[in-house]
Amino acid sequence: MIAHPLILGAGPAGCAAAITLRARGVDCTLIDRDATVGDPLCGGFLSWRTAEQLDTLGIDIARLGAHKVSTLRLFAGQDMREVALPHRAYGLSRHALDSEMRRIALAQGARFIADTIKGLGEGYAMGAQEEYHSRSIFLATGKHDLRGHSRPRTAKDTTVGIRLRLPASPARDRLLGGAIELHLFPGGYVGIVLQEGGSANICLAVRKSALACAGGSPVALFAKLAQDNRALADRLGEGWEEARVDTIGAVPYGWICRETSPGLYRLGDQAAVIPSLAGEGNSIAIASGVAAASAFRTGRSAQEYQRAFATRARRPVRLAAALWHMAETPLGARAGLALARIAPALVTTFAEGARIPPAPSLAQT
Ligand SMILES: Cc1cc2nc3c(=O)[nH]c(=O)nc-3n(C[C@H](O)[C@H](O)[C@H](O)COP(=O)(O)OP(=O)(O)OC[C@H]3O[C@@H](n4cnc5c(N)ncnc54)[C@H](O)[C@@H]3O)c2cc1C
């Protein structure tokens, strides 16, 4: 049995924990099923809070070529409103972000093992290759649940995440510029942002029932949405049907973990799942990684950490859930755009409120 933390998952949450532990001289082992970093499904939007946290961890997103984002453009039906974001945000692929976070964690001395974790118990994790033992396990497998540790899915009509990556094009560059766009439609939204190198990340979150109306096919759904929404059709451009489509099912939006087992620190999407239209999931992941590492180092139990982090995540997750429920109904979407026209400052306040609050101090979660 080793005393140092075993971190399961080397996404933003796991790597943030590893970097924080190593910065304080604590040994740790990162285990990820992928020996090399892929490009996980994500909207590619990094909020100003994410950028601040990455900066604190020594990650220079400007050097990674992150695309600068300064405005929020909302579309519903034929209507469009544009609001300035309260602070500078960014578009960056998860391939670029995760590669850099993993590189820094390993450069600082974190050990890395490529293995797929199949199960978990008190003080151990079962990998496909071997069994690992530690008194402190950081569960950071993100969107993927381990058997016996699934996050509850209470929604009758679950949410599916879909992503298209389109190459750089002068036309999309002109249309999107420095904006994050949210195209609202009944049952979901399409988020579009440019990333490093000018490629576009087109990410959609949709209720399963709305996807079923398009025959269950993501491409058919995009085609249907583009038919009803000229602006979306322009952004998709020609030949988008050939692009690779990634999907993830049953995202438990709004779930927050309050109770955990002894020695099990739950991080990132395994700690709290903020509806993705807020663009704050990566920020919550990083904040939880830093908080869990700080709790471990200062001798606080996994349960103390989990409760404190649940309290910290509550406001942004609840606010984002309320905005998501509003945005997915035609009436709510129209009301949102009307609000953006009459009181843009209120939209800015919501955008600020959906951010994870900074940690009260380095030693606190
Ligand atoms: C549709 C959609 C759009 C989104 N858009 C945005 C956005 O624009 N901005 C934003 O900030 N957030 C967004 N999010 C949320 C964001 O993607 C997540 O909150 C974030 O990825 C959580 O990070 P994580 O480190 O907890 O998990 P992940 O990023 O999921 O990383 C988990 C890691 O664990 C590894 N792993 C998984 N299972 C195992 C296993 N069994 N054994 C070993 N390793 C394993 C994986 O390989 C991966 O490296 C979006 C989410 C969705 C669903």
The ligand as a Gaussian input file, in Angstrom:
#p B3LYP/6-31G(d) Opt

LIG

0 1
 C      -21.083000      18.530000     -25.202000
 C      -20.097000      19.072000     -24.207000
 C      -19.460000      20.279000     -24.462000
 C      -18.574000      20.804000     -23.507000
 N      -17.988000      22.006000     -23.768000
 C      -17.177000      22.576000     -22.848000
 C      -16.536000      23.820000     -23.109000
 O      -16.670000      24.403000     -24.182000
 N      -15.762000      24.352000     -22.118000
 C      -15.569000      23.720000     -20.916000
 O      -14.873000      24.281000     -20.060000
 N      -16.144000      22.530000     -20.662000
 C      -16.932000      21.933000     -21.603000
 N      -17.474000      20.711000     -21.357000
 C      -17.183000      20.032000     -20.092000
 C      -15.777000      19.448000     -20.088000
 O      -15.527000      18.701000     -21.268000
 C      -15.597000      18.550000     -18.857000
 O      -16.159000      19.160000     -17.737000
 C      -14.135000      18.256000     -18.600000
 O      -13.606000      17.512000     -19.677000
 C      -13.939000      17.462000     -17.322000
 O      -12.571000      17.159000     -17.175000
 P      -12.124000      15.827000     -16.413000
 O      -10.643000      15.910000     -16.273000
 O      -12.969000      15.637000     -15.205000
 O      -12.513000      14.618000     -17.387000
 P      -12.139000      14.242000     -18.884000
 O      -11.773000      15.425000     -19.655000
 O      -13.266000      13.396000     -19.364000
 O      -10.814000      13.364000     -18.730000
 C      -10.870000      12.083000     -18.166000
 C       -9.558000      11.345000     -18.428000
 O       -9.685000      10.054000     -17.851000
 C       -9.305000       9.047000     -18.777000
 N      -10.093000       7.852000     -18.472000
 C      -11.433000       7.694000     -18.607000
 N      -11.800000       6.469000     -18.194000
 C      -10.663000       5.841000     -17.803000
 C      -10.390000       4.547000     -17.263000
 N      -11.351000       3.657000     -17.054000
 N       -9.099000       4.225000     -16.962000
 C       -8.095000       5.113000     -17.169000
 N       -8.302000       6.359000     -17.674000
 C       -9.571000       6.726000     -17.975000
 C       -9.601000       9.647000     -20.151000
 O       -8.763000       9.049000     -21.138000
 C       -9.279000      11.140000     -19.912000
 O       -7.922000      11.428000     -20.178000
 C      -18.336000      20.119000     -22.297000
 C      -18.963000      18.898000     -22.053000
 C      -19.825000      18.366000     -22.993000
 C      -20.495000      17.053000     -22.714000

